[in-house]
């Protein structure tokens, strides 16, 4: 689903929604970014290149590392070029990219920096020596910014947790698809309503396609 974009959320709209939801939650503030959002149908996402998506105003690069769907902030830490304009490639043999291995890396199109699925920088082509490259890759500012993802929920959707690097909280929070197994007493309606709460957890996202 290339270049899909969620509706823009103005501060006024969010404030109004916060007030309404806060009333339902007994006055407690609602954290919009502490939750799972379905961002694309897996069948529509290419695995050979990254895809741009905007979630709650944050630009993301969605890509597949050979085994897992990943979501990064759509910004190379080197020169802020969109990573969604890069490529997905197998690593060279020196990093386990032998023929037949599924591993893939995200390559920035500007200077060729490469990132593993966890966001770690694994290659800096401009480095003059292996030691210099290792030091550059080890720098915290050289890492891409990852978001938690889920793609094995059985609903054919890629889910993204809306806060980057928030893996512990994301792992402890079920998404809309998981609600189906947690509420077995809910019945599916004739038109598919009430699928374990999935209809209440999903947002309709307009597509440019």
VOBA-1610 file (N, C-alpha, C; in pm, whole numbers, padded with zeros to 5 digits, always signed):
BEGIN
Unk+00086-00118+00000Unk+00000+00000+00000Unk+00089+00123+00000Unk+00156+00153-00111Unk+00257+00259-00113Unk+00197+00394-00083Unk+00270+00469-00003Unk+00237+00608+00027Unk+00096+00627+00081Unk+00051+00529+00163Unk-00076+00548+00230Unk-00058+00647+00343Unk-00158+00727+00369Unk-00145+00832+00469Unk-00271+00839+00554Unk-00253+00834+00685Unk-00366+00850+00774Unk-00413+00995+00772Unk-00539+01018+00805Unk-00591+01154+00803Unk-00512+01244+00896Unk-00485+01370+00857Unk-00411+01460+00946Unk-00490+01486+01072Unk-00421+01490+01184Unk-00486+01512+01312Unk-00440+01645+01368Unk-00527+01743+01368Unk-00491+01874+01421Unk-00493+01871+01572Unk-00425+01966+01634Unk-00423+01973+01780Unk-00564+01991+01835Unk-00647+02067+01763Unk-00784+02090+01810Unk-00865+01962+01809Unk-00853+01886+01699Unk-00926+01759+01689Unk-00882+01663+01799Unk-00751+01653+01820Unk-00699+01564+01924Unk-00744+01609+02061Unk-00743+01741+02086Unk-00785+01792+02216Unk-00931+01759+02242Unk-01016+01776+02139Unk-01157+01745+02155Unk-01177+01596+02182Unk-01104+01513+02107Unk-01115+01368+02127Unk-01064+01328+02264Unk-00955+01392+02309Unk-00901+01362+02442Unk-01005+01393+02549Unk-01074+01506+02533Unk-01174+01545+02632Unk-01288+01444+02636Unk-01332+01400+02517Unk-01443+01305+02511Unk-01403+01170+02570Unk-01285+01122+02530Unk-01240+00991+02580Unk-01207+01000+02728Unk-01151+01115+02770Unk-01119+01131+02911Unk-01243+01119+02998Unk-01357+01168+02946Unk-01480+01153+03023Unk-01520+01009+03039Unk-01495+00928+02936Unk-01527+00786+02943Unk-01431+00711+03034Unk-01311+00766+03050Unk-01208+00700+03131Unk-01198+00758+03271Unk-01301+00827+03313Unk-01300+00883+03447Unk-01204+00999+03464Unk-01182+01073+03356Unk-01095+01189+03365Unk-00948+01159+03340Unk-00914+01033+03318Unk-00775+00997+03292Unk-00736+01036+03150Unk-00616+01089+03130Unk-00573+01126+02994Unk-00557+01002+02907Unk-00584+01019+02779Unk-00570+00909+02683Unk-00444+00931+02601Unk-00357+00830+02600Unk-00232+00838+02526Unk-00251+00776+02388Unk-00263+00858+02286Unk-00288+00810+02151Unk-00173+00723+02099Unk-00054+00746+02148Unk+00062+00674+02095Unk+00093+00546+02172Unk+00013+00517+02272Unk+00032+00393+02348Unk-00068+00290+02300Unk-00056+00253+02173Unk-00151+00157+02118Unk-00106+00104+01983Unk-00171-00006+01944Unk-00144-00069+01815Unk-00237-00012+01709Unk-00182+00010+01589Unk-00261+00060+01477Unk-00237-00029+01354Unk-00344-00073+01288Unk-00326-00147+01162Unk-00290-00048+01052Unk-00178-00070+00986Unk-00131+00029+00888Unk-00141-00018+00744Unk-00147-00149+00720Unk-00152-00196+00582Unk-00190-00344+00578Unk-00247-00384+00464Unk-00267-00526+00439Unk-00133-00586+00397Unk-00098-00698+00457Unk+00030-00760+00426Unk+00040-00797+00278Unk-00071-00839+00220Unk-00070-00881+00080Unk-00038-00765-00014Unk-00058-00643+00032Unk-00035-00527-00054Unk+00105-00468-00038Unk+00181-00516+00060Unk+00314-00460+00085Unk+00421-00535+00006Unk+00505-00465-00068Unk+00616-00533-00137Unk+00724-00572-00036Unk+00788-00684-00059Unk+00896-00729+00029Unk+01034-00694-00025Unk+01039-00644-00149Unk+01168-00615-00210Unk+01207-00467-00202Unk+01124-00387-00136Unk+01154-00244-00122Unk+01074-00188-00005Unk+01120-00079+00055Unk+01045-00019+00166Unk+00923+00058+00117Unk+00829+00080+00208Unk+00706+00152+00178Unk+00687+00263+00280Unk+00649+00380+00234Unk+00624+00492+00325Unk+00483+00483+00382Unk+00470+00521+00510Unk+00339+00532+00573Unk+00346+00639+00680Unk+00238+00715+00694Unk+00231+00819+00796Unk+00132+00777+00904Unk+00178+00769+01028Unk+00096+00725+01141Unk+00098+00832+01249Unk-00019+00892+01274Unk-00032+00997+01376Unk+00073+01107+01357Unk+00097+01142+01231Unk+00191+01248+01200Unk+00336+01206+01191Unk+00366+01081+01220Unk+00503+01030+01211Unk+00523+00955+01080Unk+00626+00990+01006Unk+00657+00920+00881Unk+00736+00793+00911Unk+00689+00682+00855Unk+00751+00551+00878Unk+00796+00490+00746Unk+00896+00403+00756Unk+00938+00318+00646Unk+00910+00174+00686Unk+00818+00109+00613Unk+00782-00030+00640Unk+00864-00120+00548Unk+00924-00225+00602Unk+01006-00313+00517Unk+01016-00451+00582Unk+01059-00548+00500Unk+01068-00687+00546Unk+01215-00729+00546Unk+01263-00778+00661Unk+01405-00812+00674Unk+01436-00958+00638Unk+01340-01023+00573Unk+01360-01162+00534Unk+01282-01258+00621Unk+01256-01217+00745Unk+01177-01300+00837Unk+01068-01221+00908Unk+01088-01091+00924Unk+00998-01010+01005Unk+00969-00876+00939Unk+00845-00828+00952Unk+00812-00694+00907Unk+00863-00593+01007Unk+00924-00487+00957Unk+00983-00384+01041Unk+00922-00248+01008Unk+00925-00159+01105Unk+00884-00020+01086Unk+00991+00070+01148Unk+01049+00157+01066Unk+01149+00252+01113Unk+01096+00394+01095Unk+01145+00484+01177Unk+01125+00625+01146Unk+01181+00649+01006Unk+01105+00718+00922Unk+01145+00735+00782Unk+01249+00846+00770Unk+01361+00821+00833Unk+01467+00922+00837Unk+01600+00854+00864Unk+01693+00866+00769Unk+01826+00812+00791Unk+01896+00898+00897Unk+01959+00838+00996Unk+02024+00918+01100Unk+02146+00996+01050Unk+02191+00965+00929Unk+02309+01034+00876Unk+02274+01171+00821Unk+02188+01177+00719Unk+02153+01304+00656Unk+02002+01326+00646Unk+01925+01252+00723Unk+01780+01269+00732Unk+01706+01239+00601Unk+01768+01164+00511Unk+01701+01124+00387Unk+01596+01018+00419Unk+01479+01021+00354Unk+01377+00919+00381Unk+01427+00777+00351Unk+01421+00691+00449Unk+01463+00553+00428Unk+01367+00479+00336Unk+01244+00528+00323Unk+01149+00464+00233Unk+01189+00480+00087Unk+01285+00568+00059Unk+01335+00584-00077Unk+01458+00497-00103Unk+01492+00413-00006Unk+01609+00328-00019Unk+01577+00192-00080Unk+01660+00094-00047Unk+01644-00041-00104Unk+01651-00145+00008Unk+01596-00262-00020Unk+01608-00377+00069Unk+01696-00479-00001Unk+01810-00511+00060Unk+01907-00598-00005Unk+01962-00700+00094Unk+02013-00809+00040Unk+02083-00908+00122Unk+02217-00851+00166Unk+02262-00883+00286Unk+02395-00838+00329Unk+02504-00908+00249Unk+02623-00849+00244Unk+02734-00915+00175Unk+02775-01042+00248Unk+02847-01131+00181Unk+02887-01257+00244Unk+02960-01241+00377Unk+03036-01132+00393Unk+03112-01116+00518Unk+03020-01096+00639Unk+02892-01062+00615Unk+02797-01047+00725Unk+02683-01149+00713Unk+02711-01263+00658Unk+02613-01371+00655Unk+02519-01368+00539Unk+02553-01297+00432Unk+02464-01287+00318Unk+02488-01392+00212Unk+02527-01512+00254Unk+02551-01617+00157Unk+02423-01651+00081Unk+02440-01710-00033Unk+02327-01747-00117Unk+02231-01839-00041Unk+02104-01804-00048Unk+02003-01887+00015Unk+01960-01841+00153Unk+02032-01745+00214Unk+01992-01696+00345Unk+01884-01589+00329Unk+01786-01584+00420Unk+01676-01490+00404Unk+01704-01349+00452Unk+01815-01330+00524Unk+01840-01201+00587Unk+01844-01087+00485Unk+01783-00974+00522Unk+01784-00854+00439Unk+01818-00733+00525Unk+01873-00631+00461Unk+01905-00506+00528Unk+01840-00390+00452Unk+01814-00282+00525Unk+01759-00162+00463Unk+01874-00068+00431Unk+01885-00030+00305Unk+01995+00052+00257Unk+01945+00192+00225Unk+02009+00294+00282Unk+01974+00432+00251Unk+02024+00466+00111Unk+01940+00533+00034Unk+01975+00561-00106Unk+02077+00673-00122Unk+02102+00749-00015Unk+02190+00866-00028Unk+02337+00830-00017Unk+02379+00778+00097Unk+02520+00742+00116Unk+02543+00592+00140Unk+02437+00514+00129Unk+02456+00369+00135Unk+02467+00311+00275Unk+02435+00388+00379Unk+02433+00330+00512Unk+02334+00214+00512Unk+02368+00108+00585Unk+02282-00011+00593Unk+02237-00036+00736Unk+02112-00083+00750Unk+02054-00104+00883Unk+01994-00244+00892Unk+02020-00309+01006Unk+01960-00440+01033Unk+01817-00421+01083Unk+01745-00531+01101Unk+01606-00524+01139Unk+01580-00457+01273Unk+01679-00459+01362Unk+01660-00395+01492Unk+01698-00248+01492Unk+01738-00196+01375Unk+01776-00056+01363Unk+01925-00031+01371Unk+02002-00132+01407Unk+02147-00114+01419Unk+02209-00081+01284Unk+02300+00015+01283Unk+02376+00045+01162Unk+02481-00064+01144Unk+02486-00126+01028Unk+02578-00238+01006Unk+02680-00211+00896Unk+02668-00097+00827Unk+02766-00066+00721Unk+02769+00083+00694Unk+02892+00136+00686Unk+02916+00276+00650Unk+03019+00273+00537Unk+02975+00278+00413Unk+03067+00261+00299Unk+03180+00362+00294Unk+03161+00480+00350Unk+03263+00584+00341Unk+03378+00564+00439Unk+03364+00471+00533Unk+03471+00447+00630Unk+03597+00397+00560Unk+03712+00449+00599Unk+03837+00417+00531Unk+03896+00283+00575Unk+03864+00239+00696Unk+03918+00112+00747Unk+03806+00035+00816Unk+03822-00096+00832Unk+03722-00173+00906Unk+03703-00124+01048Unk+03811-00083+01114Unk+03799-00032+01250Unk+03718+00097+01254Unk+03742+00184+01158Unk+03667+00309+01152Unk+03519+00282+01126Unk+03491+00184+01041Unk+03352+00150+01014Unk+03285+00093+01138Unk+03358+00010+01213Unk+03302-00048+01334Unk+03269+00059+01437Unk+03357+00157+01450Unk+03331+00266+01545Unk+03211+00350+01501Unk+03203+00376+01372Unk+03090+00455+01322Unk+02959+00381+01343Unk+02956+00252+01317Unk+02834+00174+01333Unk+02792+00163+01479Unk+02891+00164+01568Unk+02861+00147+01710Unk+02808+00274+01775Unk+02820+00387+01708Unk+02771+00512+01765Unk+02620+00508+01779Unk+02566+00544+01896Unk+02420+00539+01916Unk+02344+00623+01814Unk+02401+00736+01771Unk+02332+00823+01676Unk+02331+00766+01534Unk+02403+00656+01512Unk+02405+00594+01379Unk+02289+00497+01359Unk+02215+00468+01463Unk+02106+00370+01454Unk+01979+00431+01396Unk+01906+00352+01319Unk+01772+00391+01278Unk+01678+00375+01398Unk+01563+00441+01392Unk+01468+00438+01504Unk+01356+00339+01474Unk+01352+00225+01545Unk+01251+00123+01516Unk+01122+00140+01597Unk+01013+00094+01540Unk+00883+00087+01607Unk+00846-00060+01622Unk+00781-00099+01732Unk+00732-00237+01744Unk+00630-00269+01635Unk+00633-00392+01587Unk+00539-00436+01484Unk+00481-00573+01519Unk+00365-00603+01461Unk+00303-00734+01468Unk+00248-00769+01330Unk+00278-00889+01285Unk+00228-00930+01154Unk+00179-01075+01152Unk+00173-01140+01269Unk+00134-01281+01273Unk+00004-01299+01352Unk-00086-01201+01339Unk-00209-01205+01417Unk-00322-01281+01349Unk-00300-01326+01226Unk-00401-01402+01156Unk-00506-01319+01085Unk-00492-01185+01088Unk-00591-01100+01023Unk-00540-01041+00892Unk-00416-01076+00854Unk-00362-01027+00728Unk-00318-00882+00731Unk-00302-00825+00851Unk-00265-00685+00864Unk-00129-00669+00930Unk-00062-00560+00896Unk+00059-00520+00967Unk+00019-00416+01070Unk+00052-00444+01197Unk+00021-00353+01307Unk+00150-00284+01352Unk+00140-00157+01385Unk+00256-00082+01435Unk+00217-00014+01565Unk+00302-00027+01666Unk+00286+00045+01792Unk+00335+00188+01769Unk+00257+00286+01811Unk+00279+00424+01768Unk+00389+00499+01842Unk+00459+00434+01934Unk+00572+00497+02003Unk+00700+00422+01969Unk+00803+00490+01918Unk+00927+00421+01882Unk+01001+00368+02004Unk+01070+00256+01984Unk+01154+00194+02087Unk+01077+00153+02213Unk+00946+00145+02206Unk+00863+00114+02322Unk+00826-00034+02322Unk+00925-00121+02313Unk+00900-00263+02291Unk+00841-00333+02414Unk+00882-00294+02532Unk+00832-00361+02653Unk+00683-00336+02671Unk+00642-00210+02658Unk+00500-00178+02676Unk+00417-00238+02562Unk+00471-00237+02441Unk+00399-00294+02328Unk+00376-00443+02346Unk+00479-00513+02396Unk+00467-00658+02414Unk+00363-00693+02520Unk+00337-00601+02612Unk+00241-00629+02720Unk+00100-00585+02685Unk+00080-00529+02566Unk-00051-00475+02529Unk-00106-00552+02409Unk-00221-00618+02423Unk-00280-00688+02309Unk-00334-00587+02208Unk-00330-00627+02081Unk-00389-00540+01979Unk-00531-00585+01949Unk-00596-00520+01852Unk-00735-00551+01823Unk-00756-00695+01779Unk-00659-00751+01704Unk-00674-00889+01658Unk-00670-00986+01774Unk-00587-00956+01875Unk-00577-01046+01990Unk-00705-01048+02071Unk-00783-00940+02062Unk-00906-00934+02141Unk-01002-01047+02104Unk-00990-01100+01982Unk-01078-01208+01938Unk-01063-01332+02025Unk-00939-01360+02069Unk-00914-01478+02151Unk-00942-01450+02297Unk-00946-01323+02336Unk-00967-01291+02476Unk-01115-01280+02514Unk-01204-01268+02413Unk-01346-01255+02438Unk-01424-01358+02356Unk-01411-01486+02392Unk-01476-01591+02311Unk-01627-01584+02314Unk-01686-01511+02410Unk-01831-01506+02418Unk-01890-01411+02315Unk-01808-01329+02250Unk-01860-01240+02148Unk-01881-01317+02018Unk-01994-01297+01956Unk-02028-01368+01835Unk-02009-01278+01713Unk-01969-01339+01604Unk-01953-01266+01479Unk-02090-01248+01414Unk-02125-01124+01379Unk-02254-01097+01317Unk-02258-01142+01173Unk-02375-01132+01113Unk-02395-01178+00976Unk-02307-01102+00878Unk-02282-00975+00906Unk-02200-00894+00817Unk-02057-00880+00869Unk-02021-00957+00971Unk-01885-00953+01023Unk-01864-00857+01138Unk-01972-00796+01193Unk-01954-00704+01303Unk-01919-00780+01430Unk-01847-00710+01517Unk-01817-00767+01648Unk-01719-00881+01644Unk-01621-00875+01557Unk-01522-00982+01548Unk-01424-00967+01663Unk-01467-01008+01782Unk-01381-01002+01898Unk-01328-00864+01928Unk-01401-00760+01892Unk-01355-00625+01920Unk-01268-00567+01812Unk-01241-00642+01705Unk-01153-00592+01601Unk-01211-00467+01535Unk-01347-00465+01520Unk-01409-00348+01456Unk-01394-00223+01541Unk-01374-00241+01671Unk-01358-00125+01758Unk-01213-00080+01765Unk-01120-00165+01723Unk-00979-00132+01736Unk-00919-00078+01608Unk-00985-00099+01496Unk-00931-00059+01367Unk-00978+00080+01327Unk-00894+00149+01251Unk-00929+00277+01195Unk-00938+00264+01044Unk-01033+00331+00983Unk-01042+00334+00837Unk-00939+00434+00787Unk-00841+00385+00711Unk-00733+00471+00662Unk-00749+00490+00513Unk-00761+00614+00467Unk-00775+00637+00322Unk-00647+00602+00249Unk-00662+00557+00128Unk-00547+00518+00047Unk-00542+00604-00080Unk-00421+00631-00123Unk-00404+00706-00247Unk-00410+00614-00368Unk-00420+00483-00341Unk-00421+00387-00452Unk-00555+00387-00520
//
